[in-house]
Amino acid sequence: MTRPQAPTLALNLGEQISKVLITQADAITITYKLAFGLDAMTPGPFRQDPPTAHELERAITVVEDALIPLAARIPAHELVTLHSPVPLAGELGSHELSRESIEQLFGQFAAMVEGDPLAAAHLPKGRHFAAVLLILREWMHHLDAKRVVVAE
């Protein structure tokens, strides 16, 4: 007897909106649009490179407000595949990362924007990188993904 295949999840980040694609075992794909993108993180995009701590906090709220209501419709998943217009694998150090690794990178980035210039000296300072890292961290935290694969 074969075991039913778990759904696959893809998070496609765009500039103004993003999408979640859930492909079920029967090959049917369900798509949800998310009301944020790399340039639409807050009531206005991040204005500085790197974003300020205040901009980062506001962006967390925007992403949480979009993800939390969606959580009930997202099946349990071990892995999410990330598609982003920003090249990431080199910046993140791998094509596959654990939730703990993403949390650590986000913590380093947050410490840097709060005034510790050495906390994330190896990470890009750009607003798009900040947006991707923030979205990914919130996804993994609130929707309980254990790992991410960066598709480039």
C-alpha contacts under 8 A as a table, 3 or more apart, distances in Angstrom:
res1	aa1	res2	aa2	distance
4	P	25	A	6.86
5	Q	24	Q	7.87
5	Q	25	A	5.24
6	A	24	Q	7.05
6	A	25	A	6.37
6	A	77	H	7.77
7	P	22	I	6.40
7	P	23	T	5.45
7	P	24	Q	4.42
7	P	25	A	5.83
7	P	75	P	7.41
7	P	77	H	7.54
8	T	22	I	5.69
8	T	23	T	5.19
8	T	24	Q	6.64
8	T	77	H	7.60
8	T	79	L	7.68
8	T	80	V	7.33
9	L	20	V	7.01
9	L	21	L	5.72
9	L	22	I	4.68
9	L	23	T	6.51
9	L	77	H	7.53
9	L	79	L	7.24
9	L	80	V	5.19
9	L	81	T	6.30
10	A	20	V	5.73
10	A	21	L	5.12
10	A	22	I	6.58
10	A	80	V	5.62
10	A	81	T	4.61
10	A	82	L	5.89
10	A	83	H	7.25
11	L	18	S	7.37
11	L	19	K	5.95
11	L	20	V	4.75
11	L	21	L	6.56
11	L	80	V	6.88
11	L	81	T	6.11
11	L	82	L	4.96
11	L	83	H	6.13
12	N	18	S	5.61
12	N	19	K	5.12
12	N	20	V	6.27
12	N	21	L	7.77
12	N	82	L	6.11
12	N	83	H	4.69
12	N	84	S	6.17
13	L	17	I	7.02
13	L	18	S	4.48
13	L	19	K	6.55
13	L	37	G	6.09
13	L	38	L	7.01
13	L	82	L	7.65
13	L	83	H	6.13
13	L	84	S	5.08
13	L	85	P	7.15
13	L	132	V	7.83
14	G	17	I	5.27
14	G	18	S	4.92
14	G	19	K	7.81
14	G	37	G	5.15
14	G	38	L	6.23
14	G	84	S	7.02
14	G	85	P	7.07
15	E	18	S	7.55
15	E	37	G	4.66
15	E	38	L	4.63
15	E	39	D	5.08
15	E	40	A	6.88
16	Q	35	A	7.69
16	Q	36	F	5.91
16	Q	37	G	4.30
16	Q	38	L	6.43
16	Q	39	D	5.72
16	Q	40	A	5.24
17	I	33	K	6.91
17	I	34	L	5.79
17	I	35	A	5.43
17	I	36	F	4.74
17	I	37	G	4.42
17	I	38	L	7.87
17	I	40	A	7.39
18	S	33	K	5.92
18	S	34	L	5.02
18	S	35	A	6.89
18	S	36	F	6.06
18	S	37	G	5.44
19	K	31	T	6.62
19	K	32	Y	5.57
19	K	33	K	4.52
19	K	34	L	5.62
20	V	31	T	5.58
20	V	32	Y	5.13
20	V	33	K	6.49
20	V	34	L	7.48
21	L	29	T	6.36
21	L	30	I	5.70
21	L	31	T	4.59
21	L	32	Y	6.66
22	I	29	T	5.37
22	I	30	I	5.12
22	I	31	T	6.42
22	I	74	I	7.98
23	T	26	D	7.97
23	T	27	A	5.80
23	T	28	I	5.68
23	T	29	T	4.22
23	T	30	I	6.46
24	Q	27	A	5.28
24	Q	28	I	5.49
24	Q	29	T	6.23
25	A	28	I	7.43
34	L	37	G	7.86
34	L	66	A	6.35
34	L	67	L	7.82
35	A	66	A	6.48
36	F	39	D	7.85
36	F	40	A	5.20
36	F	41	M	5.57
36	F	62	V	7.54
36	F	63	V	6.96
36	F	66	A	7.84
37	G	40	A	4.84
37	G	41	M	6.05
37	G	131	A	7.92
38	L	41	M	6.32
38	L	45	P	7.88
38	L	128	H	5.68
38	L	131	A	5.54
38	L	132	V	6.82
39	D	44	G	7.99
39	D	45	P	5.11
39	D	46	F	7.34
39	D	128	H	7.35
40	A	43	P	7.30
40	A	44	G	6.35
40	A	45	P	5.10
41	M	44	G	6.86
41	M	45	P	5.48
41	M	46	F	7.01
41	M	59	A	5.18
41	M	62	V	6.51
41	M	63	V	7.32
41	M	131	A	7.05
42	T	45	P	5.60
42	T	46	F	7.21
42	T	55	E	7.47
42	T	58	R	6.12
42	T	59	A	5.03
42	T	62	V	6.10
44	G	47	R	7.83
46	F	49	D	7.90
46	F	51	P	5.65
46	F	55	E	6.32
46	F	127	R	6.06
47	R	51	P	6.46
47	R	127	R	7.78
48	Q	51	P	4.76
48	Q	52	T	6.90
48	Q	126	G	7.94
48	Q	127	R	6.81
49	D	125	K	5.67
49	D	126	G	4.78
49	D	127	R	5.40
50	P	113	V	6.76
50	P	125	K	4.73
50	P	126	G	5.31
50	P	127	R	5.68
50	P	130	A	7.40
51	P	55	E	5.93
51	P	56	L	6.41
51	P	113	V	6.87
51	P	126	G	7.77
51	P	127	R	6.02
51	P	130	A	7.44
52	T	55	E	5.12
52	T	56	L	6.24
52	T	113	V	5.81
52	T	114	E	7.50
53	A	56	L	5.03
53	A	57	E	6.24
53	A	110	A	7.15
53	A	113	V	5.53
53	A	114	E	5.71
54	H	57	E	5.11
54	H	58	R	6.26
55	E	58	R	5.17
55	E	59	A	6.10
56	L	59	A	5.09
56	L	60	I	6.23
56	L	110	A	7.96
57	E	60	I	5.15
57	E	61	T	6.56
58	R	61	T	5.23
58	R	62	V	6.45
59	A	62	V	5.00
59	A	63	V	6.25
59	A	134	L	8.00
60	I	63	V	5.26
60	I	64	E	6.02
60	I	134	L	7.00
60	I	135	I	7.92
60	I	138	E	7.47
61	T	64	E	5.09
61	T	65	D	5.95
62	V	65	D	5.23
62	V	66	A	6.51
63	V	66	A	5.23
63	V	67	L	6.12
63	V	135	I	6.58
63	V	138	E	7.09
64	E	67	L	5.07
64	E	68	I	5.71
64	E	138	E	6.82
64	E	142	H	7.91
65	D	68	I	5.93
65	D	69	P	7.17
66	A	69	P	6.45
66	A	70	L	6.98
67	L	70	L	5.14
67	L	71	A	6.26
67	L	139	W	7.16
67	L	142	H	7.41
67	L	143	L	7.87
68	I	71	A	5.21
68	I	142	H	6.85
68	I	143	L	7.98
69	P	72	A	6.82
70	L	73	R	5.52
70	L	74	I	6.57
71	A	74	I	5.28
71	A	142	H	7.50
71	A	143	L	5.99
72	A	75	P	7.71
74	I	143	L	7.55
76	A	143	L	7.94
76	A	144	D	7.54
76	A	145	A	7.84
77	H	80	V	7.24
77	H	144	D	7.38
77	H	145	A	5.79
77	H	146	K	7.73
78	E	144	D	7.76
78	E	145	A	5.13
78	E	146	K	5.06
78	E	147	R	6.24
79	L	145	A	5.72
79	L	146	K	6.08
79	L	147	R	4.86
79	L	148	V	5.55
79	L	149	V	7.27
80	V	145	A	6.56
80	V	147	R	6.54
80	V	148	V	4.95
80	V	149	V	6.41
81	T	148	V	5.69
81	T	149	V	4.79
81	T	150	V	5.98
81	T	151	A	6.55
82	L	148	V	6.75
82	L	149	V	6.08
82	L	150	V	4.93
82	L	151	A	5.84
83	H	150	V	6.51
83	H	151	A	5.40
83	H	152	E	6.77
84	S	87	P	6.97
84	S	88	L	7.86
84	S	132	V	7.69
84	S	151	A	7.71
84	S	152	E	7.48
86	V	128	H	7.10
86	V	129	F	7.05
86	V	132	V	7.96
87	P	90	G	7.33
87	P	91	E	7.63
87	P	152	E	6.76
88	L	91	E	5.09
88	L	92	L	5.88
88	L	129	F	7.95
88	L	150	V	7.11
88	L	152	E	7.88
89	A	92	L	5.13
89	A	93	G	5.75
89	A	94	S	5.03
89	A	95	H	4.95
89	A	150	V	6.34
89	A	152	E	7.78
90	G	93	G	5.08
90	G	94	S	6.46
90	G	95	H	7.99
91	E	123	L	6.52
91	E	124	P	7.15
92	L	95	H	7.80
92	L	123	L	7.84
94	S	97	L	6.59
95	H	149	V	5.57
95	H	150	V	4.94
95	H	151	A	7.25
96	E	147	R	6.97
96	E	148	V	5.58
96	E	149	V	4.39
96	E	150	V	6.21
97	L	101	S	6.04
97	L	102	I	6.86
97	L	147	R	5.64
97	L	148	V	5.42
97	L	149	V	6.65
98	S	101	S	5.16
98	S	102	I	6.49
98	S	146	K	5.89
98	S	147	R	4.36
98	S	148	V	6.42
99	R	102	I	5.15
99	R	103	E	6.14
99	R	137	R	7.56
99	R	140	M	6.15
99	R	141	H	7.61
99	R	145	A	7.05
99	R	146	K	5.27
99	R	147	R	5.62
99	R	148	V	7.50
100	E	103	E	5.03
100	E	104	Q	6.15
101	S	104	Q	5.08
101	S	105	L	6.22
102	I	105	L	5.10
102	I	106	F	6.04
102	I	133	L	7.52
102	I	136	L	7.62
102	I	137	R	6.05
103	E	106	F	5.12
103	E	107	G	6.03
103	E	137	R	6.29
104	Q	107	G	5.05
104	Q	108	Q	6.25
105	L	108	Q	5.10
105	L	109	F	6.21
105	L	120	A	7.85
105	L	133	L	7.99
106	F	109	F	5.00
106	F	110	A	6.01
106	F	133	L	6.48
106	F	134	L	6.93
106	F	137	R	7.02
107	G	110	A	5.08
107	G	111	A	6.10
108	Q	111	A	5.15
108	Q	112	M	6.24
108	Q	119	A	5.15
108	Q	120	A	5.10
109	F	112	M	5.06
109	F	113	V	6.41
109	F	119	A	6.90
109	F	120	A	5.41
109	F	123	L	7.46
109	F	130	A	7.80
110	A	113	V	5.23
110	A	114	E	6.19
111	A	114	E	5.02
111	A	115	G	6.49
111	A	116	D	5.65
111	A	119	A	5.96
111	A	120	A	7.58
112	M	115	G	5.31
112	M	116	D	4.51
112	M	117	P	5.12
112	M	118	L	6.86
112	M	119	A	5.24
112	M	120	A	5.78
113	V	116	D	7.02
113	V	117	P	7.77
116	D	119	A	5.50
117	P	120	A	6.80
117	P	121	A	6.52
118	L	121	A	4.95
120	A	123	L	5.33
121	A	124	P	7.97
124	P	129	F	6.59
125	K	129	F	7.14
125	K	130	A	7.27
126	G	129	F	5.48
126	G	130	A	6.37
127	R	130	A	4.91
127	R	131	A	6.09
128	H	131	A	4.98
128	H	132	V	6.24
129	F	132	V	5.20
129	F	133	L	6.13
130	A	133	L	5.23
130	A	134	L	6.01
131	A	134	L	5.14
131	A	135	I	6.06
132	V	135	I	5.23
132	V	136	L	6.02
133	L	136	L	5.20
133	L	137	R	6.02
134	L	137	R	5.13
134	L	138	E	6.17
135	I	138	E	5.24
135	I	139	W	6.08
136	L	139	W	5.08
136	L	140	M	6.17
137	R	140	M	5.30
137	R	141	H	6.02
138	E	141	H	5.03
138	E	142	H	5.86
138	E	143	L	7.92
139	W	142	H	5.51
139	W	143	L	5.46
139	W	144	D	7.39
139	W	145	A	7.30
140	M	143	L	5.52
140	M	144	D	5.15
140	M	145	A	4.64
140	M	146	K	6.76
140	M	147	R	7.79
141	H	144	D	5.49
141	H	145	A	7.21
145	A	148	V	7.46
